[in-house]
Amino acid sequence: MTTGGPGAAATDRGGALLVVGDVITDVVARHRGPLAVGTDTVAAIRTVPGGAGANVACWAAYGGGAEVRLLGRVGADAVAWHERELTACGVRPRLVVDPEAPTGTVICLVDAGAGAERTLLTDSGASLRLEPADWSDDLLDGVGRLHLSGYLLFAESSRALVSVALESARARGVPVSLDPASAGFLRELGVGRFLSLIEGVDVLLPSRDEACLLTGLPDTADAAAKLSRHVPLVVTKQGAEGALIARSGSVYAHVPAVAATPRDTTGAGDAFTGTFLAALLTGSGPKDAAEQGCRAGALAVERVGGRPPGSD
């Protein structure tokens, strides 16, 4: 069973963005200082819509410059809420309703006294149960770019979906981007396996930790340069240090971050990625798109949750 639909119309400037990825319920607990193990820790707790794929889609739609579609999988328990929240952000959702698994849930522990850094406790639920049967080639009708959440590579069925989607996009000449998503899960999957699975991807958007893990290099610039020998364009997100853009084995641009007072860093990378991809679709070059991404990242960290303003 699915809800919504991919739509057929494309924008006038490069087609729509199709995001395939996770739709998650986030429980954000903001506490100050170390957790008091074995007893109570005071926290401000909110339940908000999230998921790396869904967040990227919402930020891409923010500002209205590009048509954005999302393919994801959720449980029957929260499908109506997630569909409503995505639609309110300007995203056209196609949500597969899993007959067995509940919607994925992530508990985000945010230390408000340590730069708003977060620790994630993840129950992927239905989100990584996307499978090739959920894919249809007509999802790419009118699409100018396909973006894949790296979380899809961390489960067998969703890995198979990635393979099918990549093959379909290559056949149509649709460029594909991917965000590795999780340094912790990457270690479990293995670097060699990850790099083989993303063969054919045009744009890779790793975090600093992910880039260094994927290359074994401690320096972010060296890591970005090395990755760009495997993927044509690499944009490495460095948080408060901005972003690096690499192509053909060398870094050619460093985009500075925008100053911000962080409250919750949960959606900063997703904000950058979604805004960057929307800017590419509407005619910006990579450097200008990364500058827009950095502005979105600064806006994101000053908010609780991973969605753009107006989605509360």
C-alpha positions as CSV (number, residue, x, y, z in Angstrom):
1,M,0.0,0.0,0.0
2,T,1.2,3.5,-0.8
3,T,-0.1,7.0,-0.2
4,G,0.3,10.0,-2.4
5,G,2.1,9.8,-5.7
6,P,5.2,10.9,-7.5
7,G,3.5,13.3,-9.8
8,A,4.5,13.9,-13.4
9,A,5.1,17.6,-13.7
10,A,8.6,19.0,-13.6
11,T,9.9,22.4,-12.8
12,D,11.0,24.7,-15.6
13,R,14.7,24.7,-14.4
14,G,16.1,21.2,-14.4
15,G,13.2,19.0,-13.3
16,A,12.2,17.7,-9.9
17,L,14.4,16.3,-7.1
18,L,13.4,12.8,-6.1
19,V,14.7,11.8,-2.6
20,V,14.6,8.2,-1.6
21,G,15.2,7.6,2.1
22,D,14.2,7.3,5.7
23,V,11.1,8.8,7.3
24,I,11.5,8.7,11.0
25,T,9.8,10.0,14.2
26,D,12.4,11.9,16.3
27,V,12.2,12.2,20.1
28,V,14.6,15.0,20.9
29,A,15.7,15.2,24.5
30,R,17.8,18.4,25.3
31,H,19.7,18.1,28.5
32,R,22.5,20.1,30.0
33,G,25.7,18.4,31.1
34,P,26.4,14.7,31.6
35,L,23.6,12.2,31.9
36,A,23.0,11.1,35.5
37,V,23.4,7.3,35.0
38,G,21.0,5.3,37.1
39,T,18.7,8.2,38.0
40,D,16.9,11.2,36.5
41,T,18.3,13.9,34.2
42,V,16.2,17.0,33.6
43,A,15.5,17.5,29.9
44,A,13.2,19.3,27.5
45,I,11.6,16.6,25.3
46,R,9.8,17.0,22.0
47,T,8.5,14.6,19.4
48,V,9.1,15.8,15.9
49,P,9.1,14.4,12.3
50,G,12.5,13.5,11.1
51,G,14.6,11.0,9.1
52,A,17.6,12.0,7.0
53,G,15.8,11.5,3.7
54,A,12.7,13.3,4.8
55,N,14.7,16.2,6.2
56,V,16.7,16.6,3.1
57,A,13.5,16.7,1.0
58,C,11.9,19.3,3.3
59,W,15.0,21.6,3.2
60,A,15.2,21.2,-0.6
61,A,11.5,22.3,-0.9
62,Y,12.1,25.2,1.6
63,G,12.0,28.4,-0.4
64,G,10.0,26.9,-3.3
65,G,12.7,26.9,-5.9
66,A,12.4,23.2,-6.9
67,E,9.7,20.5,-7.0
68,V,10.6,17.8,-4.5
69,R,9.3,14.3,-4.2
70,L,10.0,11.7,-1.5
71,L,9.8,7.9,-1.6
72,G,9.9,6.4,1.9
73,R,8.5,3.6,4.0
74,V,6.6,4.0,7.3
75,G,4.3,2.0,9.6
76,A,0.6,2.4,9.7
77,D,1.0,3.9,13.1
78,A,2.2,7.3,11.9
79,V,1.6,7.4,8.1
80,A,-1.0,10.1,8.2
81,W,1.1,12.4,10.5
82,H,4.2,12.0,8.4
83,E,2.4,12.6,5.1
84,R,0.7,15.7,6.5
85,E,4.0,17.1,7.8
86,L,5.8,16.4,4.5
87,T,3.1,18.0,2.5
88,A,3.1,21.1,4.8
89,C,6.8,21.5,3.9
90,G,6.1,21.5,0.2
91,V,7.2,17.9,-0.4
92,R,5.2,15.5,-2.6
93,P,5.4,12.2,-0.6
94,R,5.0,8.7,-1.8
95,L,4.9,6.7,1.4
96,V,4.8,2.9,1.4
97,V,2.9,1.6,4.4
98,D,4.7,-1.4,5.9
99,P,2.2,-4.1,6.9
100,E,4.4,-5.4,9.8
101,A,7.0,-2.9,11.1
102,P,6.2,0.4,12.9
103,T,7.6,3.7,11.8
104,G,11.3,4.1,12.6
105,T,12.1,6.1,15.8
106,V,15.3,7.9,16.8
107,I,16.0,9.2,20.3
108,C,18.2,12.3,19.9
109,L,20.1,13.1,23.1
110,V,21.3,16.7,22.7
111,D,23.7,18.2,25.2
112,A,22.6,21.8,25.3
113,G,25.8,22.7,27.2
114,A,28.3,21.2,24.8
115,G,27.7,22.9,21.4
116,A,24.4,21.1,21.0
117,E,26.2,17.9,19.9
118,R,23.8,15.0,19.6
119,T,23.9,11.2,20.3
120,L,21.4,9.1,18.4
121,L,19.6,5.9,19.5
122,T,18.2,4.4,16.4
123,D,15.3,2.0,15.7
124,S,15.0,2.0,11.9
125,G,11.7,0.2,12.0
126,A,10.0,0.3,8.6
127,S,12.3,2.9,7.1
128,L,15.0,0.5,5.9
129,R,12.5,-2.1,4.8
130,L,12.2,-0.3,1.4
131,E,12.6,-3.0,-1.3
132,P,12.9,-3.2,-5.1
133,A,9.2,-3.8,-5.3
134,D,8.6,-0.3,-3.9
135,W,10.5,1.2,-6.9
136,S,9.0,2.0,-10.3
137,D,10.8,3.5,-13.2
138,D,8.0,6.1,-13.6
139,L,9.2,7.6,-10.3
140,L,11.8,9.3,-12.4
141,D,9.4,10.9,-14.8
142,G,10.2,14.6,-14.8
143,V,13.0,14.2,-12.4
144,G,16.3,16.1,-12.8
145,R,18.2,14.6,-9.9
146,L,17.9,11.6,-7.7
147,H,19.1,11.7,-4.1
148,L,19.7,8.6,-2.0
149,S,20.0,8.5,1.8
150,G,23.0,6.5,2.8
151,Y,21.0,4.9,5.6
152,L,19.5,2.7,2.8
153,L,22.8,0.9,2.4
154,F,22.7,-0.5,6.0
155,A,20.0,-3.1,5.4
156,E,19.7,-5.8,2.8
157,S,16.3,-5.0,1.3
158,S,17.0,-1.3,1.0
159,R,20.5,-2.0,-0.5
160,A,18.7,-3.9,-3.2
161,L,16.4,-0.9,-3.8
162,V,19.5,1.4,-4.1
163,S,20.9,-0.9,-6.8
164,V,17.7,-0.8,-8.8
165,A,17.3,2.9,-8.4
166,L,20.9,3.6,-9.5
167,E,20.5,1.4,-12.6
168,S,17.2,3.1,-13.5
169,A,18.7,6.6,-13.1
170,R,21.8,5.7,-15.2
171,A,19.5,4.4,-17.9
172,R,17.7,7.8,-18.0
173,G,20.8,9.9,-17.6
174,V,19.6,11.3,-14.2
175,P,22.5,12.3,-11.9
176,V,22.5,10.7,-8.5
177,S,23.7,12.1,-5.1
178,L,24.2,10.2,-1.9
179,D,24.9,11.2,1.7
180,P,26.8,8.5,3.6
181,A,24.6,9.2,6.7
182,S,26.4,7.5,9.6
183,A,30.0,7.0,10.5
184,G,29.0,4.4,13.0
185,F,27.0,2.3,10.5
186,L,29.7,2.8,7.9
187,R,32.2,1.1,10.2
188,E,29.9,-1.9,10.5
189,L,29.2,-2.1,6.7
190,G,32.9,-1.7,5.7
191,V,34.6,1.0,3.6
192,G,35.3,-1.3,0.6
193,R,31.7,-2.5,0.5
194,F,30.3,1.0,0.8
195,L,32.5,2.3,-2.1
196,S,31.4,-0.6,-4.3
197,L,27.8,0.0,-3.5
198,I,27.9,3.7,-4.5
199,E,29.5,3.1,-7.9
200,G,27.7,5.3,-10.4
201,V,26.9,8.1,-7.9
202,D,27.7,11.5,-9.2
203,V,27.8,13.6,-6.0
204,L,28.9,12.4,-2.6
205,L,28.1,14.6,0.5
206,P,29.9,13.1,3.5
207,S,30.5,14.7,6.9
208,R,34.1,15.3,8.0
209,D,34.1,12.1,10.1
210,E,32.6,10.0,7.2
211,A,35.1,11.4,4.7
212,C,38.0,10.5,7.0
213,L,36.6,7.1,7.8
214,L,36.1,6.3,4.1
215,T,39.7,7.2,3.2
216,G,41.7,6.4,6.3
217,L,43.1,9.9,6.2
218,P,43.1,12.2,9.2
219,D,43.0,15.5,7.2
220,T,39.6,16.4,5.8
221,A,40.9,18.1,2.7
222,D,43.1,15.1,1.8
223,A,40.1,12.8,2.4
224,A,37.8,14.9,0.2
225,A,40.4,15.0,-2.6
226,K,40.9,11.2,-2.4
227,L,37.2,10.5,-2.5
228,S,36.8,12.7,-5.6
229,R,38.9,10.2,-7.5
230,H,36.0,7.7,-6.9
231,V,33.0,10.1,-7.2
232,P,33.0,13.0,-9.7
233,L,32.0,15.7,-7.1
234,V,32.6,15.5,-3.4
235,V,31.2,18.1,-1.0
236,T,32.4,17.5,2.6
237,K,30.4,19.1,5.4
238,Q,32.6,20.3,8.3
239,G,30.0,21.9,10.6
240,A,31.4,25.2,12.0
241,E,34.3,25.0,9.6
242,G,32.1,25.2,6.5
243,A,32.4,22.9,3.5
244,L,35.0,21.6,1.1
245,I,34.4,21.0,-2.6
246,A,36.6,18.5,-4.4
247,R,36.8,17.2,-8.0
248,S,39.2,15.1,-10.0
249,G,41.5,14.4,-7.0
250,S,41.8,17.9,-5.6
251,V,39.9,20.4,-3.4
252,Y,39.1,23.5,-5.4
253,A,36.9,25.5,-3.0
254,H,36.5,26.0,0.8
255,V,33.1,27.6,1.7
256,P,33.1,29.2,5.1
257,A,30.3,28.4,7.6
258,V,27.8,31.0,8.7
259,A,27.9,32.0,12.4
260,A,25.2,30.5,14.5
261,T,24.3,29.8,18.1
262,P,23.5,26.1,18.1
263,R,20.5,24.6,20.0
264,D,20.3,21.3,18.2
265,T,22.7,20.0,15.5
266,T,20.4,17.1,14.5
267,G,19.4,18.3,11.1
268,A,22.3,20.6,10.1
269,G,23.8,18.2,7.5
270,D,20.4,17.4,6.0
271,A,19.7,21.1,5.7
272,F,22.9,21.6,3.9
273,T,22.3,18.7,1.6
274,G,18.7,19.6,0.7
275,T,19.5,23.2,0.0
276,F,22.6,22.3,-2.0
277,L,20.7,20.0,-4.3
278,A,17.8,22.4,-4.8
279,A,20.3,25.1,-5.7
280,L,22.0,22.8,-8.3
281,L,18.6,22.1,-9.8
282,T,17.8,25.7,-10.2
283,G,21.0,26.6,-12.0
284,S,23.6,27.3,-9.3
285,G,27.2,26.0,-9.5
286,P,28.6,23.8,-6.7
287,K,30.3,26.7,-4.9
288,D,27.3,28.9,-4.8
289,A,25.1,25.9,-3.9
290,A,27.4,25.1,-1.0
291,E,27.2,28.7,0.2
292,Q,23.4,28.4,0.3
293,G,23.8,25.1,2.0
294,C,26.0,26.6,4.8
295,R,23.4,29.3,5.4
296,A,20.7,26.6,5.7
297,G,22.9,24.6,8.1
298,A,23.3,27.7,10.3
299,L,19.6,28.2,10.4
300,A,19.0,24.5,11.2
301,V,21.2,24.4,14.3
302,E,19.3,27.2,15.9
303,R,16.2,25.2,15.8
304,V,15.1,22.0,17.6
305,G,14.5,19.1,15.2
306,G,15.6,18.6,11.6
307,R,13.0,20.5,9.6
308,P,13.0,24.1,8.2
309,P,11.2,27.1,9.7
310,G,7.4,27.0,9.2
311,S,7.2,23.2,9.8
312,D,6.6,23.5,13.5
